[in-house]
Amino acid sequence: MKLILAIVSNDDSGAVSSALTRGGFSVTKLATTGGFLMAGNTTFISGVEDEKVDEVIGVIAKHSSRRTQIVPSTSTMDVGMYSSFPVEVTVGGSTIFVLNVDRFEKV
């Protein structure tokens, strides 16, 4: 058995959640925040049998896409002076961790 932790953008969260549920996978959703953009994410937690790991990863990949976004960036010019300029960054997609599970119980 494996434990899958998948960090997905909030923009893709609904589609990923629906697709995993339609696929018969039980998931727990946690609201999380990314460190770089301080943007909202959803972390999905799911325990699956070893042979289902690739299927779950495929569902997540299909429903979480990378895209570019323009965000304001600030740089310091002089003491007390700041300049704001737009920066293009890649957002979305997913980060997936697959961990071994020594023991699983549902009580």
N, CA, C and O atoms as CSV, one atom per row, in Angstrom:
chain,resi,resn,atom,element,x,y,z
A,1,MET,N,N,0.844,-1.173,0.000
A,1,MET,CA,C,0.000,0.000,0.000
A,1,MET,C,C,0.889,1.235,0.000
A,1,MET,O,O,1.976,1.239,0.577
A,2,LYS,N,N,0.396,2.298,-0.670
A,2,LYS,CA,C,1.120,3.567,-0.771
A,2,LYS,C,C,0.229,4.705,-0.288
A,2,LYS,O,O,-0.997,4.633,-0.362
A,3,LEU,N,N,0.873,5.748,0.203
A,3,LEU,CA,C,0.191,6.980,0.575
A,3,LEU,C,C,0.610,8.033,-0.434
A,3,LEU,O,O,1.798,8.311,-0.597
A,4,ILE,N,N,-0.370,8.620,-1.112
A,4,ILE,CA,C,-0.100,9.650,-2.104
A,4,ILE,C,C,-0.465,11.003,-1.518
A,4,ILE,O,O,-1.582,11.211,-1.043
A,5,LEU,N,N,0.498,11.923,-1.559
A,5,LEU,CA,C,0.267,13.316,-1.193
A,5,LEU,C,C,0.414,14.122,-2.475
A,5,LEU,O,O,1.480,14.114,-3.090
A,6,ALA,N,N,-0.636,14.813,-2.882
A,6,ALA,CA,C,-0.602,15.588,-4.119
A,6,ALA,C,C,-0.979,17.032,-3.821
A,6,ALA,O,O,-2.071,17.308,-3.326
A,7,ILE,N,N,-0.071,17.946,-4.125
A,7,ILE,CA,C,-0.317,19.371,-3.928
A,7,ILE,C,C,-0.748,19.950,-5.269
A,7,ILE,O,O,-0.018,19.882,-6.257
A,8,VAL,N,N,-1.957,20.522,-5.282
A,8,VAL,CA,C,-2.585,20.987,-6.517
A,8,VAL,C,C,-3.060,22.424,-6.314
A,8,VAL,O,O,-3.481,22.789,-5.216
A,9,SER,N,N,-2.995,23.231,-7.355
A,9,SER,CA,C,-3.509,24.598,-7.299
A,9,SER,C,C,-5.003,24.588,-7.002
A,9,SER,O,O,-5.723,23.697,-7.454
A,10,ASN,N,N,-5.469,25.577,-6.244
A,10,ASN,CA,C,-6.904,25.674,-5.965
A,10,ASN,C,C,-7.722,25.779,-7.248
A,10,ASN,O,O,-8.877,25.355,-7.280
A,11,ASP,N,N,-7.132,26.339,-8.308
A,11,ASP,CA,C,-7.841,26.450,-9.583
A,11,ASP,C,C,-8.180,25.082,-10.164
A,11,ASP,O,O,-9.176,24.948,-10.875
A,12,ASP,N,N,-7.375,24.070,-9.875
A,12,ASP,CA,C,-7.580,22.723,-10.407
A,12,ASP,C,C,-8.192,21.768,-9.393
A,12,ASP,O,O,-8.523,20.632,-9.733
A,13,SER,N,N,-8.343,22.210,-8.166
A,13,SER,CA,C,-8.763,21.339,-7.071
A,13,SER,C,C,-10.096,20.645,-7.324
A,13,SER,O,O,-10.218,19.441,-7.102
A,14,GLY,N,N,-11.090,21.389,-7.785
A,14,GLY,CA,C,-12.411,20.805,-8.009
A,14,GLY,C,C,-12.392,19.708,-9.053
A,14,GLY,O,O,-12.997,18.653,-8.864
A,15,ALA,N,N,-11.693,19.956,-10.164
A,15,ALA,CA,C,-11.619,18.961,-11.239
A,15,ALA,C,C,-10.876,17.710,-10.783
A,15,ALA,O,O,-11.290,16.595,-11.101
A,16,VAL,N,N,-9.786,17.884,-10.043
A,16,VAL,CA,C,-9.014,16.739,-9.549
A,16,VAL,C,C,-9.848,15.931,-8.564
A,16,VAL,O,O,-9.894,14.703,-8.645
A,17,SER,N,N,-10.503,16.612,-7.639
A,17,SER,CA,C,-11.322,15.936,-6.633
A,17,SER,C,C,-12.447,15.131,-7.278
A,17,SER,O,O,-12.675,13.975,-6.921
A,18,SER,N,N,-13.144,15.744,-8.225
A,18,SER,CA,C,-14.244,15.053,-8.912
A,18,SER,C,C,-13.746,13.840,-9.683
A,18,SER,O,O,-14.363,12.776,-9.644
A,19,ALA,N,N,-12.631,14.000,-10.382
A,19,ALA,CA,C,-12.095,12.898,-11.186
A,19,ALA,C,C,-11.632,11.738,-10.306
A,19,ALA,O,O,-11.864,10.578,-10.647
A,20,LEU,N,N,-10.990,12.031,-9.192
A,20,LEU,CA,C,-10.550,10.961,-8.291
A,20,LEU,C,C,-11.748,10.231,-7.694
A,20,LEU,O,O,-11.740,9.005,-7.580
A,21,THR,N,N,-12.770,10.980,-7.316
A,21,THR,CA,C,-13.975,10.367,-6.750
A,21,THR,C,C,-14.679,9.502,-7.792
A,21,THR,O,O,-15.105,8.388,-7.490
A,22,ARG,N,N,-14.804,10.017,-9.029
A,22,ARG,CA,C,-15.411,9.230,-10.118
A,22,ARG,C,C,-14.616,7.953,-10.373
A,22,ARG,O,O,-15.185,6.924,-10.738
A,23,GLY,N,N,-13.296,8.021,-10.180
A,23,GLY,CA,C,-12.439,6.857,-10.385
A,23,GLY,C,C,-12.486,5.855,-9.244
A,23,GLY,O,O,-11.841,4.808,-9.304
A,24,GLY,N,N,-13.252,6.174,-8.200
A,24,GLY,CA,C,-13.399,5.252,-7.079
A,24,GLY,C,C,-12.330,5.383,-6.010
A,24,GLY,O,O,-12.181,4.494,-5.172
A,25,PHE,N,N,-11.588,6.476,-6.027
A,25,PHE,CA,C,-10.523,6.675,-5.045
A,25,PHE,C,C,-11.019,7.563,-3.911
A,25,PHE,O,O,-11.639,8.600,-4.146
A,26,SER,N,N,-10.743,7.147,-2.687
A,26,SER,CA,C,-11.077,7.958,-1.519
A,26,SER,C,C,-9.952,8.956,-1.292
A,26,SER,O,O,-8.776,8.590,-1.304
A,27,VAL,N,N,-10.314,10.214,-1.087
A,27,VAL,CA,C,-9.302,11.243,-0.859
A,27,VAL,C,C,-9.720,12.142,0.295
A,27,VAL,O,O,-10.905,12.337,0.564
A,28,THR,N,N,-8.725,12.676,0.958
A,28,THR,CA,C,-8.926,13.705,1.970
A,28,THR,C,C,-8.279,14.968,1.431
A,28,THR,O,O,-7.160,14.927,0.920
A,29,LYS,N,N,-8.987,16.102,1.544
A,29,LYS,CA,C,-8.480,17.378,1.046
A,29,LYS,C,C,-8.084,18.277,2.214
A,29,LYS,O,O,-8.816,18.407,3.195
A,30,LEU,N,N,-6.913,18.891,2.085
A,30,LEU,CA,C,-6.442,19.863,3.070
A,30,LEU,C,C,-6.173,21.186,2.359
A,30,LEU,O,O,-5.586,21.198,1.277
A,31,ALA,N,N,-6.593,22.291,2.951
A,31,ALA,CA,C,-6.267,23.609,2.413
A,31,ALA,C,C,-4.844,23.957,2.836
A,31,ALA,O,O,-4.518,23.923,4.023
A,32,THR,N,N,-3.994,24.293,1.858
A,32,THR,CA,C,-2.599,24.622,2.140
A,32,THR,C,C,-2.221,25.898,1.394
A,32,THR,O,O,-2.955,26.354,0.518
A,33,THR,N,N,-1.082,26.466,1.744
A,33,THR,CA,C,-0.612,27.688,1.097
A,33,THR,C,C,0.823,27.492,0.648
A,33,THR,O,O,1.662,27.006,1.406
A,34,GLY,N,N,1.098,27.878,-0.599
A,34,GLY,CA,C,2.448,27.773,-1.134
A,34,GLY,C,C,3.342,28.873,-0.597
A,34,GLY,O,O,2.858,29.946,-0.238
A,35,GLY,N,N,4.620,28.623,-0.539
A,35,GLY,CA,C,5.553,29.578,0.035
A,35,GLY,C,C,5.978,30.691,-0.897
A,35,GLY,O,O,6.201,31.808,-0.431
A,36,PHE,N,N,6.103,30.441,-2.201
A,36,PHE,CA,C,6.637,31.443,-3.122
A,36,PHE,C,C,5.610,32.519,-3.450
A,36,PHE,O,O,5.865,33.704,-3.234
A,37,LEU,N,N,4.459,32.123,-3.967
A,37,LEU,CA,C,3.428,33.095,-4.337
A,37,LEU,C,C,2.425,33.337,-3.226
A,37,LEU,O,O,1.559,34.205,-3.341
A,38,MET,N,N,2.540,32.568,-2.148
A,38,MET,CA,C,1.571,32.639,-1.051
A,38,MET,C,C,0.154,32.405,-1.571
A,38,MET,O,O,-0.808,32.979,-1.061
A,39,ALA,N,N,0.041,31.566,-2.578
A,39,ALA,CA,C,-1.251,31.265,-3.194
A,39,ALA,C,C,-1.846,30.019,-2.554
A,39,ALA,O,O,-1.125,29.165,-2.039
A,40,GLY,N,N,-3.160,29.929,-2.592
A,40,GLY,CA,C,-3.852,28.784,-2.025
A,40,GLY,C,C,-3.659,27.533,-2.855
A,40,GLY,O,O,-3.685,27.575,-4.085
A,41,ASN,N,N,-3.469,26.436,-2.177
A,41,ASN,CA,C,-3.351,25.121,-2.797
A,41,ASN,C,C,-4.280,24.163,-2.072
A,41,ASN,O,O,-4.807,24.473,-1.003
A,42,THR,N,N,-4.467,23.009,-2.664
A,42,THR,CA,C,-5.158,21.917,-2.001
A,42,THR,C,C,-4.204,20.737,-1.980
A,42,THR,O,O,-3.622,20.388,-3.007
A,43,THR,N,N,-4.040,20.122,-0.818
A,43,THR,CA,C,-3.230,18.916,-0.714
A,43,THR,C,C,-4.173,17.735,-0.557
A,43,THR,O,O,-4.958,17.670,0.389
A,44,PHE,N,N,-4.086,16.805,-1.495
A,44,PHE,CA,C,-4.901,15.593,-1.463
A,44,PHE,C,C,-4.091,14.480,-0.811
A,44,PHE,O,O,-2.902,14.323,-1.087
A,45,ILE,N,N,-4.738,13.717,0.046
A,45,ILE,CA,C,-4.120,12.556,0.687
A,45,ILE,C,C,-4.957,11.344,0.325
A,45,ILE,O,O,-6.174,11.344,0.507
A,46,SER,N,N,-4.301,10.307,-0.189
A,46,SER,CA,C,-5.034,9.106,-0.579
A,46,SER,C,C,-4.172,7.870,-0.349
A,46,SER,O,O,-3.004,7.838,-0.736
A,47,GLY,N,N,-4.746,6.867,0.274
A,47,GLY,CA,C,-4.082,5.575,0.436
A,47,GLY,C,C,-4.580,4.637,-0.648
A,47,GLY,O,O,-5.784,4.415,-0.775
A,48,VAL,N,N,-3.659,4.083,-1.434
A,48,VAL,CA,C,-4.048,3.204,-2.541
A,48,VAL,C,C,-3.143,1.984,-2.587
A,48,VAL,O,O,-2.027,1.993,-2.068
A,49,GLU,N,N,-3.646,0.947,-3.215
A,49,GLU,CA,C,-2.841,-0.253,-3.440
A,49,GLU,C,C,-1.736,0.071,-4.440
A,49,GLU,O,O,-1.892,0.952,-5.286
A,50,ASP,N,N,-0.624,-0.642,-4.339
A,50,ASP,CA,C,0.545,-0.373,-5.179
A,50,ASP,C,C,0.206,-0.309,-6.665
A,50,ASP,O,O,0.709,0.558,-7.379
A,51,GLU,N,N,-0.636,-1.214,-7.130
A,51,GLU,CA,C,-0.939,-1.279,-8.562
A,51,GLU,C,C,-1.826,-0.128,-9.046
A,51,GLU,O,O,-2.008,0.031,-10.253
A,52,LYS,N,N,-2.377,0.668,-8.144
A,52,LYS,CA,C,-3.250,1.792,-8.512
A,52,LYS,C,C,-2.522,3.139,-8.506
A,52,LYS,O,O,-3.104,4.152,-8.895
A,53,VAL,N,N,-1.269,3.164,-8.075
A,53,VAL,CA,C,-0.532,4.424,-7.943
A,53,VAL,C,C,-0.448,5.166,-9.274
A,53,VAL,O,O,-0.740,6.361,-9.330
A,54,ASP,N,N,-0.055,4.481,-10.340
A,54,ASP,CA,C,0.080,5.138,-11.640
A,54,ASP,C,C,-1.254,5.670,-12.146
A,54,ASP,O,O,-1.299,6.714,-12.795
A,55,GLU,N,N,-2.335,4.964,-11.855
A,55,GLU,CA,C,-3.661,5.421,-12.268
A,55,GLU,C,C,-4.025,6.726,-11.554
A,55,GLU,O,O,-4.527,7.657,-12.184
A,56,VAL,N,N,-3.777,6.793,-10.258
A,56,VAL,CA,C,-4.068,8.012,-9.494
A,56,VAL,C,C,-3.217,9.174,-10.004
A,56,VAL,O,O,-3.725,10.280,-10.192
A,57,ILE,N,N,-1.940,8.931,-10.225
A,57,ILE,CA,C,-1.059,9.984,-10.736
A,57,ILE,C,C,-1.541,10.460,-12.106
A,57,ILE,O,O,-1.501,11.656,-12.394
A,58,GLY,N,N,-1.990,9.546,-12.940
A,58,GLY,CA,C,-2.516,9.912,-14.253
A,58,GLY,C,C,-3.744,10.800,-14.165
A,58,GLY,O,O,-3.871,11.766,-14.917
A,59,VAL,N,N,-4.646,10.478,-13.251
A,59,VAL,CA,C,-5.859,11.288,-13.058
A,59,VAL,C,C,-5.473,12.691,-12.597
A,59,VAL,O,O,-5.997,13.683,-13.104
A,60,ILE,N,N,-4.565,12.770,-11.645
A,60,ILE,CA,C,-4.140,14.078,-11.130
A,60,ILE,C,C,-3.467,14.887,-12.238
A,60,ILE,O,O,-3.759,16.071,-12.405
A,61,ALA,N,N,-2.572,14.257,-12.991
A,61,ALA,CA,C,-1.863,14.950,-14.068
A,61,ALA,C,C,-2.823,15.449,-15.145
A,61,ALA,O,O,-2.648,16.545,-15.678
A,62,LYS,N,N,-3.820,14.657,-15.459
A,62,LYS,CA,C,-4.786,15.029,-16.511
A,62,LYS,C,C,-5.597,16.262,-16.120
A,62,LYS,O,O,-5.980,17.054,-16.980
A,63,HIS,N,N,-5.857,16.423,-14.833
A,63,HIS,CA,C,-6.749,17.494,-14.384
A,63,HIS,C,C,-6.036,18.649,-13.677
A,63,HIS,O,O,-6.694,19.521,-13.109
A,64,SER,N,N,-4.714,18.667,-13.705
A,64,SER,CA,C,-3.966,19.799,-13.135
A,64,SER,C,C,-2.950,20.263,-14.166
A,64,SER,O,O,-2.001,19.544,-14.479
A,65,SER,N,N,-3.150,21.455,-14.689
A,65,SER,CA,C,-2.303,21.925,-15.781
A,65,SER,C,C,-1.407,23.082,-15.341
A,65,SER,O,O,-1.771,23.888,-14.485
A,66,ARG,N,N,-0.230,23.136,-15.952
A,66,ARG,CA,C,0.684,24.259,-15.714
A,66,ARG,C,C,0.276,25.398,-16.644
A,66,ARG,O,O,-0.139,25.165,-17.779
A,67,ARG,N,N,0.394,26.618,-16.158
A,67,ARG,CA,C,0.096,27.793,-16.960
A,67,ARG,C,C,0.964,28.944,-16.465
A,67,ARG,O,O,1.515,28.885,-15.366
A,68,THR,N,N,1.083,29.984,-17.270
A,68,THR,CA,C,1.857,31.145,-16.852
A,68,THR,C,C,0.917,32.226,-16.330
A,68,THR,O,O,-0.235,32.336,-16.751
A,69,GLN,N,N,1.438,33.013,-15.410
A,69,GLN,CA,C,0.652,34.067,-14.783
A,69,GLN,C,C,1.577,35.256,-14.542
A,69,GLN,O,O,2.749,35.085,-14.204
A,70,ILE,N,N,1.044,36.448,-14.716
A,70,ILE,CA,C,1.806,37.658,-14.446
A,70,ILE,C,C,1.519,38.083,-13.006
A,70,ILE,O,O,0.363,38.260,-12.622
A,71,VAL,N,N,2.579,38.243,-12.214
A,71,VAL,CA,C,2.422,38.664,-10.819
A,71,VAL,C,C,3.302,39.888,-10.579
A,71,VAL,O,O,4.356,40.028,-11.200
A,72,PRO,N,N,2.874,40.772,-9.681
A,72,PRO,CA,C,3.712,41.941,-9.384
A,72,PRO,C,C,4.938,41.539,-8.575
A,72,PRO,O,O,4.860,40.699,-7.678
A,73,SER,N,N,6.053,42.142,-8.900
A,73,SER,CA,C,7.289,41.906,-8.164
A,73,SER,C,C,7.808,43.256,-7.694
A,73,SER,O,O,7.638,44.263,-8.381
A,74,THR,N,N,8.420,43.278,-6.562
A,74,THR,CA,C,8.922,44.532,-6.008
A,74,THR,C,C,10.431,44.453,-5.849
A,74,THR,O,O,10.967,43.449,-5.379
A,75,SER,N,N,11.104,45.513,-6.241
A,75,SER,CA,C,12.549,45.580,-6.009
A,75,SER,C,C,12.870,46.895,-5.308
A,75,SER,O,O,12.175,47.893,-5.494
A,76,THR,N,N,13.908,46.888,-4.519
A,76,THR,CA,C,14.338,48.086,-3.802
A,76,THR,C,C,15.286,48.881,-4.687
A,76,THR,O,O,16.291,48.361,-5.170
A,77,MET,N,N,14.946,50.165,-4.896
A,77,MET,CA,C,15.800,51.022,-5.726
A,77,MET,C,C,16.776,51.826,-4.867
A,77,MET,O,O,17.965,51.900,-5.176
A,78,ASP,N,N,16.282,52.414,-3.812
A,78,ASP,CA,C,17.085,53.233,-2.920
A,78,ASP,C,C,16.408,53.176,-1.559
A,78,ASP,O,O,15.349,52.562,-1.429
A,79,VAL,N,N,16.973,53.781,-0.575
A,79,VAL,CA,C,16.400,53.747,0.765
A,79,VAL,C,C,14.965,54.269,0.725
A,79,VAL,O,O,14.722,55.427,0.386
A,80,GLY,N,N,14.022,53.397,1.077
A,80,GLY,CA,C,12.620,53.792,1.135
A,80,GLY,C,C,11.917,53.850,-0.202
A,80,GLY,O,O,10.729,54.172,-0.246
A,81,MET,N,N,12.598,53.550,-1.297
A,81,MET,CA,C,11.972,53.593,-2.629
A,81,MET,C,C,11.827,52.172,-3.165
A,81,MET,O,O,12.761,51.373,-3.106
A,82,TYR,N,N,10.651,51.875,-3.682
A,82,TYR,CA,C,10.387,50.555,-4.234
A,82,TYR,C,C,9.820,50.696,-5.634
A,82,TYR,O,O,9.090,51.643,-5.923
A,83,SER,N,N,10.147,49.780,-6.475
A,83,SER,CA,C,9.618,49.756,-7.832
A,83,SER,C,C,8.872,48.442,-8.015
A,83,SER,O,O,9.367,47.380,-7.638
A,84,SER,N,N,7.692,48.521,-8.590
A,84,SER,CA,C,6.909,47.313,-8.839
A,84,SER,C,C,6.877,47.059,-10.341
A,84,SER,O,O,6.605,47.969,-11.125
A,85,PHE,N,N,7.152,45.836,-10.735
A,85,PHE,CA,C,7.106,45.490,-12.147
A,85,PHE,C,C,6.561,44.071,-12.277
A,85,PHE,O,O,6.754,43.247,-11.383
A,86,PRO,N,N,5.878,43.783,-13.390
A,86,PRO,CA,C,5.283,42.454,-13.556
A,86,PRO,C,C,6.335,41.402,-13.912
A,86,PRO,O,O,7.286,41.670,-14.646
A,87,VAL,N,N,6.139,40.214,-13.377
A,87,VAL,CA,C,7.016,39.080,-13.650
A,87,VAL,C,C,6.141,37.905,-14.060
A,87,VAL,O,O,5.114,37.638,-13.437
A,88,GLU,N,N,6.552,37.207,-15.108
A,88,GLU,CA,C,5.811,36.032,-15.564
A,88,GLU,C,C,6.346,34.796,-14.846
A,88,GLU,O,O,7.545,34.521,-14.878
A,89,VAL,N,N,5.443,34.051,-14.195
A,89,VAL,CA,C,5.831,32.834,-13.484
A,89,VAL,C,C,4.946,31.677,-13.933
A,89,VAL,O,O,3.827,31.884,-14.403
A,90,THR,N,N,5.453,30.472,-13.784
A,90,THR,CA,C,4.671,29.273,-14.086
A,90,THR,C,C,3.968,28.829,-12.815
A,90,THR,O,O,4.594,28.671,-11.766
A,91,VAL,N,N,2.652,28.629,-12.921
A,91,VAL,CA,C,1.850,28.182,-11.781
A,91,VAL,C,C,1.062,26.948,-12.198
A,91,VAL,O,O,1.036,26.578,-13.371
A,92,GLY,N,N,0.429,26.327,-11.233
A,92,GLY,CA,C,-0.410,25.169,-11.526
A,92,GLY,C,C,0.397,23.890,-11.584
A,92,GLY,O,O,1.502,23.801,-11.046
A,93,GLY,N,N,-0.174,22.912,-12.241
A,93,GLY,CA,C,0.444,21.597,-12.247
A,93,GLY,C,C,0.232,20.938,-10.897
A,93,GLY,O,O,-0.686,21.304,-10.163
A,94,SER,N,N,1.053,19.993,-10.573
A,94,SER,CA,C,0.930,19.323,-9.279
A,94,SER,C,C,2.296,18.817,-8.832
A,94,SER,O,O,3.182,18.558,-9.646
A,95,THR,N,N,2.438,18.686,-7.533
A,95,THR,CA,C,3.616,18.065,-6.932
A,95,THR,C,C,3.112,16.848,-6.178
A,95,THR,O,O,2.254,16.962,-5.304
A,96,ILE,N,N,3.648,15.678,-6.519
A,96,ILE,CA,C,3.114,14.424,-5.985
A,96,ILE,C,C,4.219,13.654,-5.260
A,96,ILE,O,O,5.318,13.467,-5.781
A,97,PHE,N,N,3.895,13.218,-4.052
A,97,PHE,CA,C,4.788,12.370,-3.262
A,97,PHE,C,C,4.110,11.017,-3.082
A,97,PHE,O,O,2.914,10.953,-2.800
A,98,VAL,N,N,4.864,9.945,-3.243
A,98,VAL,CA,C,4.352,8.593,-3.019
A,98,VAL,C,C,5.197,7.970,-1.914
A,98,VAL,O,O,6.413,7.828,-2.044
A,99,LEU,N,N,4.525,7.599,-0.821
A,99,LEU,CA,C,5.214,7.074,0.355
A,99,LEU,C,C,4.775,5.646,0.651
A,99,LEU,O,O,3.625,5.281,0.409
A,100,ASN,N,N,5.686,4.846,1.169
A,100,ASN,CA,C,5.336,3.495,1.600
A,100,ASN,C,C,4.497,3.563,2.874
A,100,ASN,O,O,4.709,4.425,3.728
A,101,VAL,N,N,3.549,2.648,2.987
A,101,VAL,CA,C,2.706,2.553,4.183
A,101,VAL,C,C,3.009,1.220,4.851
A,101,VAL,O,O,2.817,0.163,4.250
A,102,ASP,N,N,3.480,1.266,6.082
A,102,ASP,CA,C,3.767,0.038,6.817
A,102,ASP,C,C,2.498,-0.619,7.329
A,102,ASP,O,O,2.391,-1.844,7.390
A,103,ARG,N,N,1.542,0.217,7.694
A,103,ARG,CA,C,0.311,-0.328,8.268
A,103,ARG,C,C,-0.833,0.629,7.969
A,103,ARG,O,O,-0.676,1.849,8.027
A,104,PHE,N,N,-1.991,0.052,7.648
A,104,PHE,CA,C,-3.185,0.845,7.369
A,104,PHE,C,C,-4.370,0.203,8.066
A,104,PHE,O,O,-4.611,-0.995,7.913
A,105,GLU,N,N,-5.101,0.986,8.822
A,105,GLU,CA,C,-6.301,0.484,9.493
A,105,GLU,C,C,-7.407,1.507,9.373
A,105,GLU,O,O,-7.163,2.710,9.461
A,106,LYS,N,N,-8.609,1.037,9.176
A,106,LYS,CA,C,-9.789,1.883,9.193
A,106,LYS,C,C,-10.652,1.375,10.328
A,106,LYS,O,O,-11.183,0.267,10.246
A,107,VAL,N,N,-10.806,2.155,11.380
A,107,VAL,CA,C,-11.566,1.685,12.546
A,107,VAL,C,C,-12.816,2.508,12.740
A,107,VAL,O,O,-13.581,2.259,13.672
